[in-house]
Amino acid sequence: MIRLLTILFAFSTYFSLPALAQQSATDDAAYVGSQVCAGCHDGMSAKWSGSHHALAWTAPSEETIVADFNNSSFLHDGVLTDFSRDGDSYNIDVTEADGTKKAFVVHSVAGIEPLQQYIIETEPGQLQSFDIVWDTVEKRWFHLYPDQKLPPDDGLHWTGPYKNWNGRCAECHATGFEKNFDAAAQTYASTQAEIGVGCEACHGPGSRHVSWADSNASTPSAPPTGYGFSMDFATAGTEATIQQCASCHARREPLSDGNPVPGTAFGDAYTLALLRPGLYHADGQIQDEVYVYGSFLQSKMYAKGVGCLNCHDAHTANLKAEGNALCSQCHSPAGNPDFPSLPLKVYDAPSHHFHDPESKGAQCTNCHMVERVYMGVDGRRDHSFRIPRPDLADQTGSPYACADCHGDQDASWASAEIAKRHPEAANREPHYGAILAQGRADPVGAQIDLAGLAQSPDHAGLVRATALWLLSQGADEEMTERVAPLLEDQDPLVRAAAIGVQARANPQAKVQRVVGLLEDPVRMVRIAAAKSMLNAPIARLPSRIAEQMRSAMGEWQLSLASRIDFPETHMVLGGMALTMRNIPAAEGAFREVVRLDPQHVEAWVMLTRIAAAMDGEEATRAVLAEALKSLPGNDTLLSLRSSISDD
């Protein structure tokens, strides 16, 4: 077996990994700032200036802070927080339950409505998102996680790694952001061209455009390609535009440090989260805060060529029309010539929705874009634009839109009412959610249906990729051969997920099937191929393939290095080290996980197993005792301790 990590990761110097040079754009264009853009594009700038994009991240001032900093206070779980102002300084003083007091100054402000959050610099360069926020509608302070007890040593406490602004939030609230985390020093030196989502966050660095515009004023000349921008919306097309919006409006894992240059294909910059438990319901409805892209990819609207800008204004980010007027710009007897497959009929009428026109039930979005509340008060709508299917509730365990208003009725009532009003069978056709629910419950028993779903071109790539992910947990060798053609599917999400299924194939067959994807045109797929080749049983590779292997492994290495401040990354590195039988590196990785997040059960379990295998019972007990200090009463750890006692 080729020891690939010895080529790419010097595990003996594990913490030197982040020092690797980060990938950067070769484009020599520079950011100039939105104020420069406003000099010529004042109309667009005026629309943008009051938008949620412009106010995504701002400096604290009377104009930007809307909360009560006039000596107000908030008490939660024994912790008292006082908010005050001293001239231009906005202060947050925290008295912990044990009486410990700390004083902070607001560094910056996130958002404008329906809530506003405050960013605090806890160490030089390190920014953290404070979790007591301002409700801009009800004009009150509230805690984002009122039901959680989060002491200061908890990884989920606002000072912990999961609330770090540099690593978790800033790249979508800034323009030209670079995280610049130094793992050796455990410090951030983050930079950005502009706080807030400015013009160049979508169009790309503007220096080439400005140079052309300046010279063109005196000597008219043809504009450069894309008018000098990396993202030319005039020629990009709907798909590229959607992917540009998705760079922030998606639940995804970044593959580089900070903002990719606008115009970068989504799969070259991110790995999209699949329809996994905890994120999505089995039928693909939103569950956790997954934003928009994963939902939209499931929709018939996306399949028919609808894009973000059909409904949203590019510069205000507002909807183009209010209420049902937005939907009826296409869904009406007049239709829309851009989408000729639309049935030309009345939708915005009781004959379709069977509700009082003035009621909530008459609003298209309440049936076809259910709203779920995140961050306490922030309602987000599901962009899968689905038909309510209460008839599937028993099969999928998923919620359905009718229950949002008719909570006193059950699914059978709602299903009967829909069948009575819309008797056509097309509204109750088989749904992929039923198969995904089966796969979640029993991936082995459901493998035939999962394979059929994955191979169906009639379903969204995200759905098919999710079926493959479930199949990877239960496929037999014959099944890996059956779905091997999906390694050449036109959708990169499907190709990447199909690689995972091949982990259950004969090792030689897996290598033969996957090795070609090391030079896939999409980075996300190349990295997935590199992961699968980590323990490939190969003594030697042809030079061309070996070079592809090094390149893909290097991309994986850089993607991990860009997230080396995440506990999750060290869990991955620990698993990689175990695969390579590098026990010291694995132990170091899992130790870093529990340093960052002392409540990370899986990391403690791995440390316990390493101690049991390498150092004996006494060392194992010591690790468990250490773990139980952070997680007293944890059933998993108590069970491990009990098993040692029984032995």
C-alpha positions in Angstrom: 0.0 0.0 0.0 1.3 3.4 -0.9 1.7 5.5 2.2 0.1 8.5 0.6 0.0 10.6 3.7 3.8 10.4 4.1 3.9 12.2 0.8 1.4 14.9 1.6 1.1 15.1 5.4 4.2 15.1 7.7 2.4 13.5 10.6 5.5 13.7 12.7 5.1 17.4 12.5 1.3 17.3 12.7 0.7 20.9 13.7 2.8 22.2 10.8 -0.1 21.3 8.4 -1.7 24.7 8.5 1.5 26.4 7.6 1.0 25.1 4.0 0.5 27.9 1.5 -3.2 28.5 0.9 -4.6 28.4 -2.7 -5.2 31.9 -4.0 -6.4 33.3 -7.2 -3.9 33.9 -10.0 -6.0 36.8 -11.2 -4.1 40.0 -10.7 -7.2 42.1 -10.3 -7.6 43.9 -6.9 -10.5 44.9 -4.8 -11.4 48.6 -4.9 -14.4 48.9 -2.5 -18.1 49.6 -3.0 -17.6 53.4 -2.6 -15.5 53.4 -5.8 -18.3 51.6 -7.6 -20.9 54.1 -6.4 -19.0 56.9 -8.2 -20.5 55.7 -11.5 -23.3 53.3 -10.5 -25.1 55.5 -8.1 -28.5 54.1 -8.8 -27.5 50.5 -8.1 -25.4 51.5 -5.2 -28.4 53.3 -3.6 -30.5 50.2 -3.9 -27.7 48.1 -2.4 -26.8 50.4 0.4 -29.8 49.7 2.6 -29.9 46.0 1.8 -29.3 43.0 4.1 -26.1 42.4 2.0 -24.7 45.8 2.7 -25.6 45.5 6.4 -24.4 41.9 6.8 -21.4 43.2 8.8 -20.8 46.8 9.9 -18.8 48.8 12.3 -20.6 49.9 15.5 -22.2 53.3 15.4 -25.5 55.1 16.1 -26.5 54.3 12.5 -25.8 50.6 12.6 -26.6 49.5 16.2 -30.4 49.3 16.8 -30.3 47.5 20.3 -30.8 49.1 23.7 -27.3 49.8 25.0 -28.7 52.4 27.4 -27.7 50.5 30.6 -30.0 47.5 29.8 -29.5 44.0 31.2 -30.4 40.4 30.5 -30.4 37.5 32.9 -30.1 33.9 31.6 -29.3 30.7 33.5 -27.6 32.7 36.3 -25.5 34.7 33.9 -26.1 38.5 34.0 -25.2 40.6 30.9 -25.2 44.4 31.1 -25.2 46.5 28.0 -24.0 50.1 28.1 -22.4 52.9 26.0 -19.5 55.1 26.7 -19.1 57.7 23.9 -18.4 55.7 20.7 -17.8 52.5 22.7 -20.6 49.9 23.0 -19.9 47.7 26.1 -21.0 44.2 27.1 -20.2 43.2 30.7 -20.8 39.6 31.7 -21.1 38.2 35.2 -21.0 34.4 35.1 -23.0 32.2 37.4 -19.9 31.7 39.6 -19.5 35.5 40.0 -16.6 35.9 37.5 -16.9 39.2 35.7 -15.6 40.1 32.2 -15.9 43.3 30.3 -16.0 43.4 26.5 -16.4 46.0 23.8 -18.5 45.5 20.7 -16.1 45.0 17.8 -18.7 45.0 15.0 -22.3 44.3 14.1 -23.9 41.4 12.2 -27.2 41.9 10.4 -30.1 44.3 10.7 -33.4 42.3 11.0 -35.2 40.4 12.3 -32.3 40.2 14.8 -29.0 41.8 15.2 -25.9 40.1 16.6 -22.8 41.6 18.1 -19.2 40.5 17.5 -16.5 40.6 20.2 -12.8 40.5 19.9 -11.8 38.1 22.7 -8.1 37.9 21.7 -6.2 40.1 19.2 -7.7 39.2 15.8 -10.0 36.6 17.2 -13.7 37.5 16.8 -16.6 35.6 18.5 -20.3 35.9 18.0 -22.1 36.8 21.2 -25.2 34.7 21.7 -27.4 37.3 23.4 -28.9 39.2 20.5 -31.4 41.9 19.8 -34.9 41.2 18.5 -35.5 44.1 16.1 -39.2 43.4 15.9 -40.1 43.0 19.5 -37.3 45.3 20.7 -35.9 42.9 23.3 -32.8 41.0 24.2 -33.0 37.2 23.9 -30.6 34.2 24.1 -30.1 32.2 20.9 -30.0 28.9 22.8 -32.4 29.4 25.8 -32.7 25.7 26.5 -29.0 24.9 26.5 -26.8 25.2 29.6 -23.4 26.4 28.2 -20.7 27.0 30.7 -17.6 28.9 29.5 -15.6 25.6 28.9 -18.3 24.2 26.6 -17.4 24.1 22.9 -20.8 25.6 22.1 -20.3 28.6 24.5 -20.1 31.8 22.6 -16.3 31.9 23.3 -15.8 28.4 21.8 -14.7 27.2 18.4 -18.3 26.8 17.0 -19.0 30.5 17.5 -15.8 31.8 16.0 -16.6 34.6 13.6 -13.3 34.3 11.6 -13.8 30.6 10.8 -17.6 30.1 10.8 -19.3 33.3 9.6 -17.1 36.1 8.2 -16.6 34.6 4.7 -20.3 35.2 4.0 -20.5 38.6 5.7 -17.4 40.1 4.0 -15.9 40.8 0.6 -12.5 39.5 -0.3 -12.1 37.7 3.1 -9.1 35.6 4.1 -9.1 33.8 7.5 -5.4 33.5 7.9 -5.3 31.2 10.9 -1.9 30.4 12.3 -2.2 27.0 14.0 1.2 27.1 15.7 0.4 30.4 17.4 -3.4 29.7 17.6 -4.1 33.2 16.3 -6.1 34.8 13.5 -4.8 37.6 11.3 -7.9 37.8 9.1 -8.3 40.4 6.4 -11.0 41.5 4.1 -11.4 44.0 1.3 -14.6 45.3 2.8 -16.9 44.2 5.7 -20.4 43.6 4.5 -21.3 42.0 1.2 -20.2 44.6 -1.2 -20.4 44.9 -5.0 -17.2 42.9 -5.6 -18.5 40.0 -3.4 -20.7 39.1 -6.4 -19.0 40.7 -9.4 -15.4 40.1 -8.4 -12.4 42.5 -7.9 -13.0 45.7 -9.7 -9.6 47.2 -10.5 -9.6 46.1 -14.1 -13.0 47.5 -14.7 -12.1 50.8 -13.0 -8.9 51.0 -15.2 -10.9 50.5 -18.3 -13.6 52.9 -17.3 -11.0 55.6 -16.5 -9.2 55.2 -19.7 -12.4 54.9 -21.7 -13.6 58.3 -20.5 -10.8 60.0 -22.5 -10.0 57.4 -25.1 -13.0 55.2 -26.0 -12.1 51.5 -26.2 -13.7 48.2 -26.3 -14.3 46.8 -22.8 -12.3 43.8 -21.6 -13.9 40.4 -21.3 -16.7 40.6 -18.8 -16.0 44.3 -18.4 -13.0 43.3 -16.3 -14.9 41.3 -13.7 -14.4 37.7 -12.9 -18.2 37.2 -12.7 -20.0 38.6 -15.8 -23.7 38.3 -15.0 -24.6 39.5 -18.5 -23.2 36.3 -20.1 -22.9 33.9 -17.1 -26.3 32.3 -17.5 -28.8 31.1 -14.9 -26.8 28.2 -13.6 -23.6 30.2 -12.9 -25.7 32.9 -11.3 -27.4 30.4 -9.0 -24.0 29.0 -8.0 -22.7 32.4 -7.3 -25.6 33.0 -4.8 -25.1 29.5 -3.4 -21.6 30.3 -2.4 -23.2 31.8 0.8 -26.8 30.7 0.6 -25.9 27.0 1.1 -25.0 24.5 3.9 -21.6 23.6 2.6 -18.0 22.8 3.5 -15.4 25.2 2.0 -12.4 23.9 0.2 -10.2 26.9 0.6 -9.5 29.8 3.0 -11.9 32.6 2.8 -13.9 33.9 -0.3 -13.3 32.2 -3.6 -13.1 34.7 -6.5 -16.7 35.3 -7.7 -17.4 33.2 -10.7 -15.7 30.1 -9.3 -17.9 27.0 -9.9 -19.6 25.9 -6.7 -18.0 22.4 -6.8 -14.5 23.9 -7.1 -15.1 25.9 -3.9 -17.4 23.9 -1.7 -18.8 20.4 -0.9 -22.5 20.7 -0.6 -24.2 19.0 2.4 -26.5 16.1 1.3 -30.0 15.4 2.6 -28.7 13.9 5.9 -30.6 13.3 9.1 -30.4 16.3 11.4 -30.1 18.7 8.4 -33.1 17.7 6.3 -36.2 15.6 6.9 -36.3 12.3 5.0 -38.3 13.8 2.2 -35.8 16.7 1.8 -37.7 19.4 3.7 -35.6 21.7 5.7 -34.9 20.7 9.3 -31.7 22.4 10.5 -30.6 25.8 9.2 -29.5 24.7 5.7 -30.2 28.0 3.9 -31.5 27.8 0.4 -29.4 26.0 -2.3 -29.9 22.4 -1.2 -33.7 23.0 -1.1 -33.8 24.8 -4.5 -31.9 22.0 -6.2 -34.7 19.6 -5.4 -37.4 21.8 -7.0 -39.1 21.5 -10.3 -38.5 25.3 -10.7 -34.7 24.7 -10.7 -35.2 21.8 -13.2 -37.1 24.1 -15.5 -34.5 26.8 -15.5 -35.8 29.3 -12.9 -33.0 31.2 -11.1 -32.6 33.4 -8.1 -33.0 36.6 -10.0 -36.4 35.6 -11.4 -37.8 36.3 -7.9 -35.2 38.4 -6.1 -33.8 41.9 -7.1 -30.1 41.6 -7.5 -29.2 44.8 -5.6 -31.8 45.2 -2.9 -32.1 41.4 -2.5 -35.8 42.0 -1.9 -38.6 40.1 -3.6 -39.7 41.5 -7.0 -43.3 41.5 -5.9 -45.3 41.1 -2.7 -47.5 38.2 -1.7 -49.0 36.0 -4.4 -48.2 38.5 -7.1 -44.6 37.1 -7.0 -45.8 33.6 -7.9 -48.5 34.7 -10.4 -45.9 36.5 -12.6 -45.5 33.0 -14.0 -48.3 30.8 -12.4 -51.3 32.4 -14.1 -53.4 32.1 -17.2 -51.0 34.5 -18.9 -47.9 32.3 -18.0 -44.4 33.4 -18.8 -42.9 32.9 -22.2 -39.5 32.1 -20.6 -41.0 28.9 -19.1 -43.4 27.5 -21.8 -44.1 24.2 -20.0 -46.1 26.0 -17.3 -49.9 25.1 -17.3 -51.8 28.2 -18.1 -54.5 28.4 -15.5 -55.7 30.3 -12.4 -53.8 29.5 -9.2 -54.4 32.6 -7.1 -58.0 31.9 -6.4 -60.2 29.7 -4.0 -60.7 27.3 -6.9 -57.1 26.3 -6.3 -56.2 27.0 -2.7 -59.8 26.5 -1.2 -59.2 29.2 1.4 -60.5 32.7 2.2 -58.4 35.0 -0.1 -57.5 37.1 3.0 -56.4 34.1 5.1 -52.9 32.6 5.5 -54.1 29.5 3.7 -54.5 31.5 0.5 -50.8 32.5 0.4 -48.8 30.4 -2.0 -45.8 30.3 0.2 -47.6 28.9 3.2 -48.4 25.7 1.3 -45.5 25.5 -1.0 -42.6 27.1 0.9 -43.1 26.3 4.6 -41.4 28.6 7.0 -39.2 27.4 9.8 -37.7 29.6 12.5 -34.0 29.6 13.3 -31.9 31.8 15.6 -35.0 32.3 17.7 -36.9 34.7 15.5 -35.6 34.4 11.9 -38.1 32.7 9.7 -36.6 30.9 6.6 -38.7 29.5 3.8 -38.1 26.1 2.2 -37.1 26.7 -1.4 -38.0 23.3 -2.7 -41.4 24.6 -3.7 -43.1 21.3 -2.9 -46.7 20.1 -3.0 -47.9 19.3 0.5 -47.9 15.5 1.0 -49.6 14.6 4.3 -50.2 11.2 2.7 -46.5 10.5 3.1 -46.2 11.5 6.7 -46.4 7.9 8.0 -43.8 6.7 5.6 -41.3 9.5 6.0 -41.9 10.9 9.4 -41.6 14.3 7.9 -43.9 17.3 8.6 -46.4 18.7 6.1 -47.5 22.3 5.4 -51.2 21.7 6.4 -50.2 21.1 10.1 -48.7 24.6 10.4 -52.3 26.0 10.4 -54.3 22.9 11.2 -52.4 21.5 14.2 -55.5 20.1 15.7 -56.0 17.7 12.8 -53.9 14.6 11.8 -52.2 13.6 8.6 -55.1 11.4 7.5 -57.5 14.3 7.7 -55.2 16.6 5.7 -54.6 13.9 3.1 -58.3 13.3 2.6 -59.0 17.0 2.3 -56.3 17.4 -0.4 -57.5 14.3 -2.3 -61.1 15.7 -2.3 -60.0 19.1 -3.6 -57.3 17.8 -6.0 -58.3 14.3 -7.0 -55.9 14.0 -9.9 -53.4 11.2 -9.2 -50.4 13.3 -10.3 -50.5 15.1 -6.9 -49.9 11.8 -5.1 -47.3 10.2 -7.3 -44.5 8.2 -5.6 -42.0 10.4 -3.8 -38.3 10.0 -3.3 -38.7 10.7 0.4 -40.2 7.3 1.0 -37.1 5.6 -0.4 -34.7 7.9 1.5 -36.7 7.2 4.7 -36.3 3.5 4.2 -32.6 3.9 3.5 -32.2 5.9 6.7 -33.8 3.1 8.7 -32.2 0.1 6.9 -29.6 0.9 4.2 -29.0 -2.8 3.6 -32.6 -3.7 3.1 -33.3 -0.7 1.0 -30.3 -1.0 -1.3 -32.3 -2.0 -4.4 -34.6 0.9 -4.1 -31.8 3.3 -3.2 -29.9 2.2 -6.3 -32.9 2.7 -8.5 -33.4 6.2 -7.1 -29.7 7.0 -7.6 -29.9 5.8 -11.3 -33.1 7.7 -12.1 -32.4 10.8 -14.3 -35.8 12.1 -13.3 -34.7 13.1 -9.9 -32.4 16.0 -8.7 -28.7 15.3 -8.5 -28.8 16.1 -4.8 -31.5 13.5 -4.2 -29.6 10.9 -6.2 -26.4 11.7 -4.4 -28.1 11.3 -1.0 -29.4 7.9 -2.1 -25.8 6.9 -3.0 -24.6 8.1 0.4 -27.1 5.9 2.1 -26.2 3.0 -0.3 -22.6 3.4 0.8 -23.6 2.2 4.2 -25.2 -1.0 3.1 -24.2 -2.0 -0.5 -22.8 -5.4 -1.3 -20.1 -6.0 -3.9 -22.6 -6.8 -6.6 -24.4 -3.5 -5.9 -21.1 -1.5 -6.2 -20.7 -2.9 -9.7 -24.3 -2.0 -10.6 -23.9 1.7 -9.7 -20.3 2.0 -11.0 -21.6 3.8 -14.2 -22.7 6.7 -11.9 -19.0 7.5 -11.5 -19.4 9.1 -14.9 -22.7 10.9 -14.3 -22.9 14.4 -15.6 -23.8 15.8 -12.1 -20.6 16.2 -9.9 -22.7 15.6 -6.7 -23.6 12.2 -8.0 -20.0 11.4 -9.1 -18.7 12.3 -5.7 -21.3 10.3 -3.9 -20.8 7.3 -6.2 -17.1 7.2 -5.1 -18.3 6.5 -1.5 -20.2 3.4 -2.6 -17.0 1.9 -4.1 -15.5 1.7 -0.6 -17.5 -1.4 -0.3 -16.2 -2.9 -3.5 -13.3 -5.3 -3.9 -10.2 -3.1 -3.3 -8.7 -3.8 -6.7 -12.0 -3.1 -8.4 -12.4 0.1 -6.4 -9.1 1.4 -7.6 -9.8 0.6 -11.2 -13.1 2.4 -11.1 -12.1 5.5 -9.1 -8.6 6.3 -10.2 -9.8 8.2 -13.3 -11.7 10.7 -11.1 -8.4 11.9 -9.7 -8.5 14.2 -12.8 -12.2 15.0 -12.7 -12.9 18.6 -13.9 -14.5 19.4 -10.5 -12.3 19.8 -7.4 -15.0 18.4 -5.0 -14.9 15.1 -7.0 -11.1 15.0 -7.2 -10.9 15.3 -3.4 -13.5 12.6 -2.9 -11.4 10.4 -5.2 -8.3 11.2 -3.2 -10.0 10.3 0.1 -11.1 6.9 -1.3 -7.5 6.1 -2.5 -6.0 6.7 1.0 -5.7 3.0 1.8 -5.5 1.8 -1.8 -3.6 -1.6 -2.0 -1.2 -0.5 -4.7 2.5 -1.0 -4.7 3.3 1.3 -7.5 1.5 3.6 -9.8 2.3 4.7 -13.4 3.9 8.1 -13.3 1.0 10.0 -14.9 -1.5 8.6 -12.3 0.9 9.1 -9.5 1.1 12.8 -10.4 -2.7 13.0 -10.5 -2.8 11.3 -7.1 -0.3 13.8 -5.7 -2.3 16.7 -7.1 -5.7 15.5 -5.8 -4.2 14.7 -2.4 -2.6 18.2 -2.3 -6.1 19.7 -2.9 -7.5 17.6 -0.1 -4.6 18.7 2.1 -5.2 22.3 1.4 -8.9 22.0 2.1 -8.1 20.4 5.5 -5.5 23.1 6.2 -8.0 25.8 5.6 -10.3 24.4 8.3 -7.6 23.4 10.8 -9.2 25.6 13.5 -12.3 23.3 13.4 -12.6 20.4 15.8 -14.3 18.5 13.0 -11.1 18.7 10.9 -9.0 17.1 13.6 -11.5 14.3 13.8 -10.9 13.7 10.1 -7.1 13.9 10.6 -7.3 11.5 13.5 -9.1 9.0 11.3 -6.6 9.4 8.5 -3.8 8.8 10.9 -5.4 5.6 12.2 -5.8 4.4 8.6 -2.1 5.0 8.1 -1.4 3.3 11.4 0.3 6.4 12.8 -1.0 6.1 16.3 0.9 9.2 17.8 -0.5 11.4 15.1 -4.0 10.0 15.7 -3.7 10.6 19.4 -2.5 14.2 18.8 -5.4 14.9 16.5 -8.1 13.6 18.9 -6.3 15.5 21.7 -6.7 18.7 19.7 -10.4 17.9 19.3 -11.0 17.7 23.0 -8.9 20.8 23.6 -11.1 22.8 21.3 -14.3 21.0 22.3 -14.1 19.2 25.7 -17.7 17.8 25.1 -16.8 15.9 21.9 -17.8 12.4 22.9 -16.5 10.6 19.8 -13.0 12.1 20.3 -12.9 10.9 23.9 -14.0 7.4 22.8 -11.2 7.3 20.3 -8.6 8.4 22.9 -10.0 5.7 25.2 -9.6 3.0 22.5 -6.1 4.2 21.7 -5.1 4.1 25.4 -6.6 0.6 25.7 -4.7 -0.7 22.7 -1.4 0.9 23.5 -1.0 1.7 27.2 -3.2 -0.7 29.1 -6.0 -0.6 31.6 -4.6 2.0 34.0 -4.0 4.5 31.2 -7.5 3.8 29.8 -9.1 4.5 33.2 -7.2 7.8 33.4 -8.5 8.9 30.0 -12.0 8.0 30.9 -11.7 9.9 34.2 -10.5 12.9 32.3 -13.4 12.6 29.8 -16.0 12.3 32.5 -14.9 15.5 34.1 -16.0 17.2 30.9 -19.0 15.0 30.3 -20.2 13.8 33.7 -23.0 11.2 33.4 -22.5 10.6 29.7 -23.9 7.2 28.9 -21.4 6.3 26.3 -18.4 7.0 28.5 -20.0 5.3 31.6 -20.6 2.2 29.5 -17.0 2.2 28.4 -15.9 2.5 32.1 -18.3 -0.3 33.0 -16.9 -2.6 30.3 -13.4 -2.1 31.7 -14.6 -2.9 35.2 -16.3 -6.0 34.0 -13.2 -7.2 32.3 
